[in-house]
Amino acid sequence: MDSKHPLVGKSVKLFPNDTFTKHGIINKIDDLGYYIEIYRCDNKQEYKVGDIAFFNHANQLHFIILN
């Protein structure tokens, strides 16, 4: 997979096996996983707006495509 994947650039609502949802844009998908820039999240979690979060394919990542 590469940055030409059809999901790159999509806005998503993330559910990475924790309590808090977060919103981001998929920047890159490769053989290792997803690189997602966070643009909305709860202040009570480790993620911050502007972070580039990496989720490997082995994670229990669930997301809803928003656009």
N, C-alpha and C positions, 0 to 999 in steps of 0.2 A: 504494500500500500504506500501511497505517497500523498503529497499535498494536493494532488489533483482528484483525490477521492471525493465523491459527490456530497459527503457530509461536511467537508471543510467549508467554513464560513457560516455554517448553520448555527442559529441560536438554540440553546438547549436548557432544559430544566433538569438538574442532576440529582440523583439519589444514590450516592456511592456508599451504600451499606452503613449509613449513620442516620441520626435523628433529623438533621437540618437539611433542607433543600438549598440549593444554590443555583444560580443562573450563569451561563457562560457561552462563549463562542468557540467552536472547535477550530483551532488554529492549524493543527497538523494531526495526521494519523499515519503511523508507520508500523513496522513489524513488531515494535515493542508495546505500543499502546496509543492513547489519546492525549493530546496536549490541548488544554482548554483554558482560555482566559476568562477569569471570573469577573462578572460585571455587577452581580447582586448577590448578597449573602447576609446571613444573620451575624450580628456582631459577637455572638457567643461561641463562635467556632474558630478553628485554626486558619481558615481561609480568609483572605482580605481581597477587597475589590482591586483589580489590576494584577493579581497573582496569576501566573501561568501554572496551572496544576497538571500533573502527569498522572494518568490512571492506566496501569498496565492491563493487558487483555485478560490476565488472570483475576483481576479485581471483580467484585460483584457490583459493577457499575451499571445502573439503569438510568436511562434518560428519556425525556419526551422532547421531540423536535418541535420548536415553537414557530419556526418560519421555514 
